[in-house]
Every structure is written in structure tokens, then in C-alpha cells.
Amino acid sequence: MSNPIKGEVTFESDGKEYTFKFGINAQVILEERAKMTAPQFMNKISQDRFGAADLRLLFYAGLHGQHELSETEVGNLIDNLGTERCTEIFLKAVGMAAPRGNGAAGRPTIPGSTGEQTGVTSSSVG
């Protein structure tokens, strides 16, 4: 079950439940591998300089604390979820999942997605 207080987002893919958390350990993994701070990485997202390797790194970092997945397994998971769902999971985990528009400008979205929220209110979507 998702725990918004801890910044955890639970989701389902191929019948398995996953928990994404963008906590301090995920940020350290991201910073060490990306060779930049988490805020610099977020700025990269907002400037549309965000590629497939960045998306995989972000999800690898966010899933690592709960799941010992390889980077290839994380990439396969992203393929199953699609960029729209990945955007939703990431934004929700960092507490920025408010619907776009009416002051939401400047919130990062993953290129290739519309950035619009899909209205999901449940913690797991199949």
C-alpha cells in the first residue's frame, strides 16, 4: 500500500507489486551515478534534457530500497508501464502529483509524456 507520508508509491506490473520511494538513499544513488545533485537532475528534467538512461536511473534509484532489481529489469518494468505511468509514479513520490494547469507550470514531466495526470486514486493499477 502506498504511504504518502514516507513518499512511497505502490504500483503493480505483470501481477507483481512494487514500491517506488524517492527518499535520501534513492537520491544518493541518483547523485552518485548521474554525477550531479538531485536538484540539478530535476532541473535537467524540466529543461527537456532527459533521456531514456535518465528515466531508467531514476526508477532504479527509486525502486532499489525495496527491490533488488537489475538495471535491465528496471528497463523492462518501464517498458511495461510506459512513460505516462512512470511520470505519474515519480511525481506522486516526490509530492508533486497535483493536476497540471492552474499554477502547476514548472513541474517536471518526462519527455514523451503529456504530463497530465490520469486521475488514478488507487494505490495499485494493473
N, CA, C and O atoms as CSV, one atom per row, in Angstrom:
chain,resi,resn,atom,element,x,y,z
A,1,MET,N,N,0.840,-1.175,0.000
A,1,MET,CA,C,0.000,0.000,0.000
A,1,MET,C,C,0.884,1.236,0.000
A,1,MET,O,O,1.896,1.285,0.698
A,2,SER,N,N,0.496,2.237,-0.788
A,2,SER,CA,C,1.246,3.489,-0.830
A,2,SER,C,C,1.238,4.160,0.527
A,2,SER,O,O,0.258,4.086,1.268
A,3,ASN,N,N,2.339,4.814,0.842
A,3,ASN,CA,C,2.440,5.569,2.088
A,3,ASN,C,C,2.918,6.971,1.733
A,3,ASN,O,O,4.123,7.212,1.656
A,4,PRO,N,N,1.978,7.905,1.513
A,4,PRO,CA,C,2.371,9.245,1.089
A,4,PRO,C,C,3.227,9.987,2.115
A,4,PRO,O,O,4.006,10.865,1.743
A,5,ILE,N,N,3.099,9.657,3.366
A,5,ILE,CA,C,3.904,10.312,4.393
A,5,ILE,C,C,5.379,9.968,4.207
A,5,ILE,O,O,6.247,10.812,4.424
A,6,LYS,N,N,5.659,8.742,3.809
A,6,LYS,CA,C,7.032,8.301,3.566
A,6,LYS,C,C,7.471,8.534,2.126
A,6,LYS,O,O,8.609,8.230,1.770
A,7,GLY,N,N,6.579,9.072,1.295
A,7,GLY,CA,C,6.913,9.298,-0.108
A,7,GLY,C,C,6.954,8.021,-0.915
A,7,GLY,O,O,7.650,7.946,-1.928
A,8,GLU,N,N,6.214,7.010,-0.476
A,8,GLU,CA,C,6.190,5.725,-1.163
A,8,GLU,C,C,4.962,5.626,-2.061
A,8,GLU,O,O,3.854,5.998,-1.674
A,9,VAL,N,N,5.184,5.122,-3.250
A,9,VAL,CA,C,4.099,4.888,-4.192
A,9,VAL,C,C,4.135,3.417,-4.584
A,9,VAL,O,O,5.135,2.924,-5.106
A,10,THR,N,N,3.050,2.738,-4.327
A,10,THR,CA,C,2.942,1.331,-4.679
A,10,THR,C,C,2.186,1.215,-5.994
A,10,THR,O,O,1.178,1.889,-6.207
A,11,PHE,N,N,2.684,0.354,-6.870
A,11,PHE,CA,C,2.022,0.134,-8.148
A,11,PHE,C,C,2.204,-1.319,-8.541
A,11,PHE,O,O,3.012,-2.037,-7.952
A,12,GLU,N,N,1.453,-1.745,-9.536
A,12,GLU,CA,C,1.501,-3.126,-9.976
A,12,GLU,C,C,1.890,-3.195,-11.439
A,12,GLU,O,O,1.508,-2.340,-12.239
A,13,SER,N,N,2.652,-4.217,-11.778
A,13,SER,CA,C,3.004,-4.501,-13.165
A,13,SER,C,C,3.150,-6.000,-13.316
A,13,SER,O,O,3.865,-6.638,-12.543
A,14,ASP,N,N,2.488,-6.561,-14.291
A,14,ASP,CA,C,2.538,-8.007,-14.561
A,14,ASP,C,C,2.239,-8.842,-13.316
A,14,ASP,O,O,2.873,-9.869,-13.078
A,15,GLY,N,N,1.275,-8.390,-12.536
A,15,GLY,CA,C,0.852,-9.148,-11.365
A,15,GLY,C,C,1.753,-9.031,-10.146
A,15,GLY,O,O,1.506,-9.683,-9.132
A,16,LYS,N,N,2.796,-8.209,-10.231
A,16,LYS,CA,C,3.706,-8.005,-9.095
A,16,LYS,C,C,3.529,-6.596,-8.551
A,16,LYS,O,O,3.281,-5.651,-9.300
A,17,GLU,N,N,3.660,-6.474,-7.247
A,17,GLU,CA,C,3.554,-5.173,-6.598
A,17,GLU,C,C,4.942,-4.595,-6.360
A,17,GLU,O,O,5.848,-5.298,-5.912
A,18,TYR,N,N,5.100,-3.321,-6.660
A,18,TYR,CA,C,6.367,-2.610,-6.500
A,18,TYR,C,C,6.135,-1.359,-5.657
A,18,TYR,O,O,5.042,-0.793,-5.656
A,19,THR,N,N,7.164,-0.940,-4.950
A,19,THR,CA,C,7.116,0.298,-4.182
A,19,THR,C,C,8.252,1.200,-4.636
A,19,THR,O,O,9.423,0.827,-4.567
A,20,PHE,N,N,7.893,2.393,-5.102
A,20,PHE,CA,C,8.845,3.403,-5.537
A,20,PHE,C,C,8.945,4.436,-4.427
A,20,PHE,O,O,7.930,4.959,-3.968
A,21,LYS,N,N,10.157,4.728,-3.998
A,21,LYS,CA,C,10.369,5.739,-2.962
A,21,LYS,C,C,11.568,6.584,-3.347
A,21,LYS,O,O,12.665,6.067,-3.558
A,22,PHE,N,N,11.350,7.883,-3.437
A,22,PHE,CA,C,12.434,8.790,-3.780
A,22,PHE,C,C,12.957,9.460,-2.516
A,22,PHE,O,O,12.949,10.685,-2.390
A,23,GLY,N,N,13.412,8.628,-1.584
A,23,GLY,CA,C,13.964,9.104,-0.317
A,23,GLY,C,C,15.446,9.410,-0.446
A,23,GLY,O,O,15.984,9.471,-1.552
A,24,ILE,N,N,16.096,9.599,0.678
A,24,ILE,CA,C,17.503,10.008,0.689
A,24,ILE,C,C,18.400,8.971,0.013
A,24,ILE,O,O,19.308,9.336,-0.733
A,25,ASN,N,N,18.157,7.687,0.262
A,25,ASN,CA,C,19.004,6.667,-0.362
A,25,ASN,C,C,18.849,6.657,-1.873
A,25,ASN,O,O,19.829,6.484,-2.598
A,26,ALA,N,N,17.630,6.839,-2.350
A,26,ALA,CA,C,17.413,6.915,-3.802
A,26,ALA,C,C,18.123,8.142,-4.378
A,26,ALA,O,O,18.711,8.076,-5.457
A,27,GLN,N,N,18.063,9.250,-3.656
A,27,GLN,CA,C,18.720,10.470,-4.130
A,27,GLN,C,C,20.240,10.296,-4.183
A,27,GLN,O,O,20.896,10.798,-5.095
A,28,VAL,N,N,20.788,9.588,-3.206
A,28,VAL,CA,C,22.241,9.339,-3.203
A,28,VAL,C,C,22.634,8.477,-4.402
A,28,VAL,O,O,23.619,8.766,-5.082
A,29,ILE,N,N,21.871,7.428,-4.656
A,29,ILE,CA,C,22.152,6.596,-5.834
A,29,ILE,C,C,22.098,7.453,-7.095
A,29,ILE,O,O,22.989,7.376,-7.941
A,30,LEU,N,N,21.075,8.250,-7.214
A,30,LEU,CA,C,20.915,9.124,-8.377
A,30,LEU,C,C,22.094,10.074,-8.506
A,30,LEU,O,O,22.667,10.206,-9.587
A,31,GLU,N,N,22.464,10.737,-7.416
A,31,GLU,CA,C,23.559,11.711,-7.456
A,31,GLU,C,C,24.894,11.053,-7.787
A,31,GLU,O,O,25.672,11.591,-8.575
A,32,GLU,N,N,25.163,9.898,-7.194
A,32,GLU,CA,C,26.439,9.217,-7.450
A,32,GLU,C,C,26.560,8.775,-8.905
A,32,GLU,O,O,27.627,8.897,-9.507
A,33,ARG,N,N,25.474,8.265,-9.468
A,33,ARG,CA,C,25.534,7.762,-10.842
A,33,ARG,C,C,25.429,8.871,-11.883
A,33,ARG,O,O,26.064,8.807,-12.935
A,34,ALA,N,N,24.628,9.883,-11.585
A,34,ALA,CA,C,24.431,10.974,-12.549
A,34,ALA,C,C,25.533,12.027,-12.455
A,34,ALA,O,O,25.666,12.878,-13.334
A,35,LYS,N,N,26.320,11.962,-11.381
A,35,LYS,CA,C,27.401,12.927,-11.160
A,35,LYS,C,C,26.869,14.362,-11.078
A,35,LYS,O,O,27.497,15.304,-11.560
A,36,MET,N,N,25.702,14.498,-10.460
A,36,MET,CA,C,25.109,15.812,-10.207
A,36,MET,C,C,24.157,15.679,-9.029
A,36,MET,O,O,23.749,14.573,-8.677
A,37,THR,N,N,23.804,16.799,-8.423
A,37,THR,CA,C,22.888,16.768,-7.283
A,37,THR,C,C,21.474,16.457,-7.765
A,37,THR,O,O,21.157,16.610,-8.944
A,38,ALA,N,N,20.638,16.022,-6.837
A,38,ALA,CA,C,19.240,15.735,-7.177
A,38,ALA,C,C,18.543,16.968,-7.746
A,38,ALA,O,O,17.828,16.843,-8.740
A,39,PRO,N,N,18.722,18.176,-7.149
A,39,PRO,CA,C,18.094,19.360,-7.755
A,39,PRO,C,C,18.596,19.635,-9.180
A,39,PRO,O,O,17.817,20.052,-10.037
A,40,GLN,N,N,19.873,19.409,-9.435
A,40,GLN,CA,C,20.391,19.585,-10.793
A,40,GLN,C,C,19.745,18.578,-11.746
A,40,GLN,O,O,19.432,18.911,-12.889
A,41,PHE,N,N,19.549,17.359,-11.275
A,41,PHE,CA,C,18.905,16.331,-12.085
A,41,PHE,C,C,17.463,16.733,-12.389
A,41,PHE,O,O,17.002,16.571,-13.519
A,42,MET,N,N,16.743,17.259,-11.387
A,42,MET,CA,C,15.357,17.702,-11.594
A,42,MET,C,C,15.308,18.858,-12.591
A,42,MET,O,O,14.389,18.949,-13.406
A,43,ASN,N,N,16.295,19.729,-12.518
A,43,ASN,CA,C,16.377,20.831,-13.471
A,43,ASN,C,C,16.569,20.292,-14.889
A,43,ASN,O,O,16.007,20.820,-15.848
A,44,LYS,N,N,17.355,19.253,-15.000
A,44,LYS,CA,C,17.570,18.600,-16.295
A,44,LYS,C,C,16.235,18.110,-16.864
A,44,LYS,O,O,15.972,18.249,-18.058
A,45,ILE,N,N,15.404,17.539,-16.002
A,45,ILE,CA,C,14.088,17.072,-16.429
A,45,ILE,C,C,13.257,18.243,-16.946
A,45,ILE,O,O,12.659,18.161,-18.019
A,46,SER,N,N,13.222,19.329,-16.182
A,46,SER,CA,C,12.373,20.460,-16.545
A,46,SER,C,C,12.849,21.161,-17.813
A,46,SER,O,O,12.082,21.895,-18.436
A,47,GLN,N,N,14.089,20.949,-18.198
A,47,GLN,CA,C,14.625,21.564,-19.416
A,47,GLN,C,C,14.577,20.614,-20.609
A,47,GLN,O,O,15.214,20.866,-21.631
A,48,ASP,N,N,13.832,19.537,-20.481
A,48,ASP,CA,C,13.691,18.550,-21.568
A,48,ASP,C,C,15.030,18.001,-22.045
A,48,ASP,O,O,15.203,17.732,-23.233
A,49,ARG,N,N,15.968,17.837,-21.134
A,49,ARG,CA,C,17.256,17.207,-21.456
A,49,ARG,C,C,17.315,15.853,-20.759
A,49,ARG,O,O,18.348,15.470,-20.209
A,50,PHE,N,N,16.223,15.154,-20.788
A,50,PHE,CA,C,16.027,13.923,-20.036
A,50,PHE,C,C,15.855,12.776,-21.011
A,50,PHE,O,O,14.914,12.774,-21.805
A,51,GLY,N,N,16.753,11.797,-20.963
A,51,GLY,CA,C,16.695,10.686,-21.896
A,51,GLY,C,C,16.296,9.375,-21.236
A,51,GLY,O,O,15.986,9.324,-20.046
A,52,ALA,N,N,16.312,8.330,-22.029
A,52,ALA,CA,C,15.928,7.002,-21.552
A,52,ALA,C,C,16.836,6.521,-20.417
A,52,ALA,O,O,16.363,5.906,-19.461
A,53,ALA,N,N,18.131,6.799,-20.521
A,53,ALA,CA,C,19.063,6.381,-19.456
A,53,ALA,C,C,18.737,7.093,-18.148
A,53,ALA,O,O,18.868,6.511,-17.072
A,54,ASP,N,N,18.312,8.351,-18.241
A,54,ASP,CA,C,17.937,9.106,-17.039
A,54,ASP,C,C,16.688,8.518,-16.392
A,54,ASP,O,O,16.611,8.384,-15.170
A,55,LEU,N,N,15.712,8.170,-17.227
A,55,LEU,CA,C,14.483,7.578,-16.700
A,55,LEU,C,C,14.779,6.256,-16.005
A,55,LEU,O,O,14.266,5.994,-14.917
A,56,ARG,N,N,15.601,5.428,-16.628
A,56,ARG,CA,C,15.941,4.145,-16.015
A,56,ARG,C,C,16.699,4.349,-14.708
A,56,ARG,O,O,16.439,3.653,-13.726
A,57,LEU,N,N,17.630,5.291,-14.686
A,57,LEU,CA,C,18.374,5.584,-13.460
A,57,LEU,C,C,17.433,6.050,-12.352
A,57,LEU,O,O,17.546,5.606,-11.210
A,58,LEU,N,N,16.522,6.931,-12.685
A,58,LEU,CA,C,15.561,7.447,-11.711
A,58,LEU,C,C,14.746,6.313,-11.104
A,58,LEU,O,O,14.574,6.254,-9.886
A,59,PHE,N,N,14.247,5.418,-11.941
A,59,PHE,CA,C,13.445,4.312,-11.434
A,59,PHE,C,C,14.295,3.262,-10.720
A,59,PHE,O,O,13.844,2.662,-9.744
A,60,TYR,N,N,15.499,3.039,-11.190
A,60,TYR,CA,C,16.400,2.127,-10.493
A,60,TYR,C,C,16.628,2.642,-9.070
A,60,TYR,O,O,16.545,1.878,-8.108
A,61,ALA,N,N,16.912,3.921,-8.944
A,61,ALA,CA,C,17.159,4.513,-7.627
A,61,ALA,C,C,15.913,4.431,-6.746
A,61,ALA,O,O,16.006,4.074,-5.572
A,62,GLY,N,N,14.764,4.755,-7.301
A,62,GLY,CA,C,13.528,4.774,-6.527
A,62,GLY,C,C,13.019,3.408,-6.116
A,62,GLY,O,O,12.303,3.289,-5.122
A,63,LEU,N,N,13.375,2.376,-6.862
A,63,LEU,CA,C,12.934,1.021,-6.545
A,63,LEU,C,C,13.960,0.248,-5.722
A,63,LEU,O,O,13.620,-0.751,-5.088
A,64,HIS,N,N,15.201,0.699,-5.727
A,64,HIS,CA,C,16.306,-0.052,-5.141
A,64,HIS,C,C,16.116,-0.390,-3.662
A,64,HIS,O,O,16.491,-1.480,-3.231
A,65,GLY,N,N,15.552,0.509,-2.893
A,65,GLY,CA,C,15.396,0.271,-1.460
A,65,GLY,C,C,14.469,-0.883,-1.120
A,65,GLY,O,O,14.637,-1.527,-0.084
A,66,GLN,N,N,13.499,-1.153,-1.971
A,66,GLN,CA,C,12.524,-2.199,-1.717
A,66,GLN,C,C,12.721,-3.436,-2.584
A,66,GLN,O,O,12.276,-4.529,-2.232
A,67,HIS,N,N,13.389,-3.256,-3.720
A,67,HIS,CA,C,13.508,-4.336,-4.699
A,67,HIS,C,C,14.931,-4.399,-5.226
A,67,HIS,O,O,15.483,-3.375,-5.629
A,68,GLU,N,N,15.513,-5.537,-5.232
A,68,GLU,CA,C,16.866,-5.719,-5.767
A,68,GLU,C,C,16.768,-6.069,-7.256
A,68,GLU,O,O,17.013,-7.206,-7.658
A,69,LEU,N,N,16.410,-5.076,-8.055
A,69,LEU,CA,C,16.267,-5.279,-9.490
A,69,LEU,C,C,17.524,-4.809,-10.209
A,69,LEU,O,O,18.152,-3.829,-9.809
A,70,SER,N,N,17.878,-5.508,-11.259
A,70,SER,CA,C,18.988,-5.037,-12.095
A,70,SER,C,C,18.494,-3.863,-12.934
A,70,SER,O,O,17.290,-3.627,-13.041
A,71,GLU,N,N,19.425,-3.137,-13.523
A,71,GLU,CA,C,19.036,-2.028,-14.386
A,71,GLU,C,C,18.239,-2.535,-15.584
A,71,GLU,O,O,17.306,-1.869,-16.031
A,72,THR,N,N,18.594,-3.699,-16.103
A,72,THR,CA,C,17.845,-4.281,-17.224
A,72,THR,C,C,16.415,-4.600,-16.806
A,72,THR,O,O,15.472,-4.337,-17.553
A,73,GLU,N,N,16.251,-5.170,-15.608
A,73,GLU,CA,C,14.901,-5.465,-15.108
A,73,GLU,C,C,14.087,-4.193,-14.916
A,73,GLU,O,O,12.887,-4.178,-15.189
A,74,VAL,N,N,14.725,-3.135,-14.454
A,74,VAL,CA,C,14.040,-1.855,-14.299
A,74,VAL,C,C,13.621,-1.326,-15.669
A,74,VAL,O,O,12.517,-0.803,-15.820
A,75,GLY,N,N,14.488,-1.457,-16.659
A,75,GLY,CA,C,14.143,-1.034,-18.014
A,75,GLY,C,C,12.956,-1.804,-18.555
A,75,GLY,O,O,12.084,-1.221,-19.199
A,76,ASN,N,N,12.907,-3.088,-18.309
A,76,ASN,CA,C,11.766,-3.894,-18.745
A,76,ASN,C,C,10.486,-3.463,-18.038
A,76,ASN,O,O,9.416,-3.429,-18.645
A,77,LEU,N,N,10.599,-3.136,-16.757
A,77,LEU,CA,C,9.451,-2.649,-15.994
A,77,LEU,C,C,8.938,-1.335,-16.592
A,77,LEU,O,O,7.731,-1.148,-16.746
A,78,ILE,N,N,9.846,-0.442,-16.922
A,78,ILE,CA,C,9.465,0.832,-17.541
A,78,ILE,C,C,8.764,0.581,-18.867
A,78,ILE,O,O,7.759,1.227,-19.166
A,79,ASP,N,N,9.279,-0.349,-19.667
A,79,ASP,CA,C,8.628,-0.698,-20.929
A,79,ASP,C,C,7.196,-1.160,-20.692
A,79,ASP,O,O,6.293,-0.798,-21.446
A,80,ASN,N,N,6.985,-1.955,-19.648
A,80,ASN,CA,C,5.636,-2.436,-19.329
A,80,ASN,C,C,4.719,-1.317,-18.865
A,80,ASN,O,O,3.537,-1.295,-19.210
A,81,LEU,N,N,5.256,-0.391,-18.087
A,81,LEU,CA,C,4.447,0.690,-17.528
A,81,LEU,C,C,4.159,1.798,-18.536
A,81,LEU,O,O,3.046,2.323,-18.579
A,82,GLY,N,N,5.141,2.152,-19.336
A,82,GLY,CA,C,5.014,3.287,-20.247
A,82,GLY,C,C,5.384,4.593,-19.551
A,82,GLY,O,O,5.372,4.680,-18.323
A,83,THR,N,N,5.714,5.605,-20.352
A,83,THR,CA,C,6.186,6.868,-19.774
A,83,THR,C,C,5.100,7.623,-19.017
A,83,THR,O,O,5.399,8.312,-18.041
A,84,GLU,N,N,3.843,7.506,-19.449
A,84,GLU,CA,C,2.765,8.194,-18.733
A,84,GLU,C,C,2.681,7.720,-17.285
A,84,GLU,O,O,2.630,8.530,-16.359
A,85,ARG,N,N,2.667,6.416,-17.102
A,85,ARG,CA,C,2.557,5.850,-15.753
A,85,ARG,C,C,3.818,6.138,-14.948
A,85,ARG,O,O,3.734,6.421,-13.753
A,86,CYS,N,N,4.975,6.070,-15.579
A,86,CYS,CA,C,6.226,6.390,-14.884
A,86,CYS,C,C,6.217,7.826,-14.392
A,86,CYS,O,O,6.639,8.108,-13.271
A,87,THR,N,N,5.733,8.736,-15.233
A,87,THR,CA,C,5.629,10.144,-14.833
A,87,THR,C,C,4.735,10.276,-13.607
A,87,THR,O,O,5.082,10.970,-12.652
A,88,GLU,N,N,3.604,9.621,-13.634
A,88,GLU,CA,C,2.661,9.685,-12.527
A,88,GLU,C,C,3.280,9.161,-11.232
A,88,GLU,O,O,3.150,9.787,-10.181
A,89,ILE,N,N,3.943,8.027,-11.310
A,89,ILE,CA,C,4.563,7.422,-10.126
A,89,ILE,C,C,5.633,8.350,-9.561
A,89,ILE,O,O,5.671,8.596,-8.356
A,90,PHE,N,N,6.495,8.861,-10.425
A,90,PHE,CA,C,7.566,9.742,-9.981
A,90,PHE,C,C,7.013,11.004,-9.333
A,90,PHE,O,O,7.431,11.368,-8.234
A,91,LEU,N,N,6.077,11.678,-10.001
A,91,LEU,CA,C,5.532,12.923,-9.465
A,91,LEU,C,C,4.818,12.704,-8.139
A,91,LEU,O,O,4.914,13.522,-7.224
A,92,LYS,N,N,4.111,11.606,-8.050
A,92,LYS,CA,C,3.433,11.303,-6.792
A,92,LYS,C,C,4.447,11.056,-5.677
A,92,LYS,O,O,4.256,11.502,-4.546
A,93,ALA,N,N,5.511,10.353,-5.996
A,93,ALA,CA,C,6.520,10.036,-4.985
A,93,ALA,C,C,7.221,11.279,-4.462
A,93,ALA,O,O,7.566,11.335,-3.282
A,94,VAL,N,N,7.435,12.261,-5.298
A,94,VAL,CA,C,8.110,13.476,-4.839
A,94,VAL,C,C,7.113,14.540,-4.382
A,94,VAL,O,O,7.489,15.686,-4.134
A,95,GLY,N,N,5.852,14.156,-4.272
A,95,GLY,CA,C,4.851,15.059,-3.728
A,95,GLY,C,C,4.411,16.144,-4.684
A,95,GLY,O,O,3.981,17.215,-4.255
A,96,MET,N,N,4.512,15.881,-5.973
A,96,MET,CA,C,4.156,16.900,-6.957
A,96,MET,C,C,3.092,16.374,-7.915
A,96,MET,O,O,3.104,16.725,-9.094
A,97,ALA,N,N,2.187,15.553,-7.441
A,97,ALA,CA,C,1.234,14.893,-8.325
A,97,ALA,C,C,-0.064,15.672,-8.520
A,97,ALA,O,O,-1.051,15.113,-8.997
A,98,ALA,N,N,-0.076,16.937,-8.162
A,98,ALA,CA,C,-1.285,17.735,-8.391
A,98,ALA,C,C,-1.545,17.832,-9.884
A,98,ALA,O,O,-0.601,17.830,-10.674
A,99,PRO,N,N,-2.820,17.918,-10.289
A,99,PRO,CA,C,-3.118,18.036,-11.720
A,99,PRO,C,C,-2.430,19.244,-12.323
A,99,PRO,O,O,-2.254,20.264,-11.656
A,100,ARG,N,N,-2.036,19.131,-13.596
A,100,ARG,CA,C,-1.356,20.217,-14.298
A,100,ARG,C,C,-2.346,21.329,-14.585
A,100,ARG,O,O,-3.559,21.120,-14.618
A,101,GLY,N,N,-1.800,22.510,-14.789
A,101,GLY,CA,C,-2.644,23.671,-15.060
A,101,GLY,C,C,-2.904,24.417,-13.772
A,101,GLY,O,O,-2.638,23.896,-12.689
A,102,ASN,N,N,-3.416,25.622,-13.870
A,102,ASN,CA,C,-3.728,26.441,-12.693
A,102,ASN,C,C,-2.579,26.476,-11.700
A,102,ASN,O,O,-2.743,26.114,-10.535
A,103,GLY,N,N,-1.417,26.913,-12.164
A,103,GLY,CA,C,-0.286,27.072,-11.260
A,103,GLY,C,C,0.652,25.894,-11.217
A,103,GLY,O,O,1.602,25.908,-10.435
A,104,ALA,N,N,0.431,24.879,-12.019
A,104,ALA,CA,C,1.294,23.697,-11.987
A,104,ALA,C,C,2.485,23.835,-12.924
A,104,ALA,O,O,3.306,22.923,-13.013
A,105,ALA,N,N,2.593,24.959,-13.621
A,105,ALA,CA,C,3.698,25.135,-14.562
A,105,ALA,C,C,5.021,25.010,-13.832
A,105,ALA,O,O,5.147,25.420,-12.678
A,106,GLY,N,N,5.998,24.444,-14.505
A,106,GLY,CA,C,7.318,24.304,-13.909
A,106,GLY,C,C,7.536,22.958,-13.262
A,106,GLY,O,O,8.662,22.621,-12.895
A,107,ARG,N,N,6.482,22.187,-13.116
A,107,ARG,CA,C,6.653,20.856,-12.560
A,107,ARG,C,C,7.262,19.971,-13.626
A,107,ARG,O,O,6.848,20.040,-14.783
A,108,PRO,N,N,8.227,19.144,-13.278
A,108,PRO,CA,C,8.879,18.328,-14.300
A,108,PRO,C,C,7.956,17.258,-14.847
A,108,PRO,O,O,7.140,16.687,-14.123
A,109,THR,N,N,8.096,16.999,-16.124
A,109,THR,CA,C,7.434,15.869,-16.757
A,109,THR,C,C,8.493,15.126,-17.548
A,109,THR,O,O,9.520,15.696,-17.917
A,110,ILE,N,N,8.246,13.894,-17.799
A,110,ILE,CA,C,9.187,13.089,-18.560
A,110,ILE,C,C,8.861,13.276,-20.030
A,110,ILE,O,O,7.728,13.032,-20.444
A,111,PRO,N,N,9.840,13.707,-20.835
A,111,PRO,CA,C,9.585,13.877,-22.258
A,111,PRO,C,C,9.005,12.607,-22.878
A,111,PRO,O,O,9.384,11.487,-22.537
A,112,GLY,N,N,8.080,12.828,-23.794
A,112,GLY,CA,C,7.379,11.706,-24.404
A,112,GLY,C,C,6.060,11.445,-23.725
A,112,GLY,O,O,5.260,10.636,-24.194
A,113,SER,N,N,5.826,12.139,-22.601
A,113,SER,CA,C,4.548,12.011,-21.925
A,113,SER,C,C,3.843,13.358,-22.019
A,113,SER,O,O,4.478,14.376,-22.296
A,114,THR,N,N,2.544,13.367,-21.790
A,114,THR,CA,C,1.797,14.623,-21.817
A,114,THR,C,C,1.945,15.359,-20.504
A,114,THR,O,O,1.714,16.567,-20.437
A,115,GLY,N,N,2.333,14.637,-19.447
A,115,GLY,CA,C,2.463,15.255,-18.135
A,115,GLY,C,C,1.139,15.394,-17.423
A,115,GLY,O,O,1.094,15.839,-16.276
A,116,GLU,N,N,0.044,15.012,-18.096
A,116,GLU,CA,C,-1.257,15.113,-17.469
A,116,GLU,C,C,-1.470,13.943,-16.533
A,116,GLU,O,O,-1.030,12.825,-16.801
A,117,GLN,N,N,-2.143,14.209,-15.442
A,117,GLN,CA,C,-2.452,13.152,-14.501
A,117,GLN,C,C,-3.657,12.394,-15.028
A,117,GLN,O,O,-4.512,12.966,-15.705
A,118,THR,N,N,-3.724,11.122,-14.720
A,118,THR,CA,C,-4.784,10.285,-15.260
A,118,THR,C,C,-5.928,10.081,-14.284
A,118,THR,O,O,-6.846,9.315,-14.575
A,119,GLY,N,N,-5.902,10.739,-13.141
A,119,GLY,CA,C,-6.980,10.625,-12.195
A,119,GLY,C,C,-6.956,9.353,-11.373
A,119,GLY,O,O,-7.971,8.992,-10.777
A,120,VAL,N,N,-5.851,8.679,-11.326
A,120,VAL,CA,C,-5.757,7.448,-10.554
A,120,VAL,C,C,-5.796,7.795,-9.078
A,120,VAL,O,O,-5.019,8.623,-8.603
A,121,THR,N,N,-6.689,7.169,-8.368
A,121,THR,CA,C,-6.788,7.417,-6.941
A,121,THR,C,C,-6.431,6.189,-6.132
A,121,THR,O,O,-6.240,6.287,-4.919
A,122,SER,N,N,-6.338,5.061,-6.758
A,122,SER,CA,C,-5.986,3.856,-6.029
A,122,SER,C,C,-4.481,3.701,-6.009
A,122,SER,O,O,-3.771,4.280,-6.831
A,123,SER,N,N,-3.997,2.907,-5.054
A,123,SER,CA,C,-2.554,2.765,-4.902
A,123,SER,C,C,-1.959,1.739,-5.838
A,123,SER,O,O,-0.741,1.704,-6.009
A,124,SER,N,N,-2.764,0.920,-6.437
A,124,SER,CA,C,-2.189,-0.029,-7.385
A,124,SER,C,C,-3.074,-0.097,-8.620
A,124,SER,O,O,-4.296,-0.229,-8.541
A,125,VAL,N,N,-2.425,-0.003,-9.733
A,125,VAL,CA,C,-3.123,-0.027,-11.009
A,125,VAL,C,C,-2.525,-1.144,-11.838
A,125,VAL,O,O,-1.303,-1.270,-11.901
A,126,GLY,N,N,-3.336,-1.942,-12.462
A,126,GLY,CA,C,-2.822,-3.067,-13.216
A,126,GLY,C,C,-2.812,-2.887,-14.664
A,126,GLY,O,O,-2.395,-3.786,-15.395
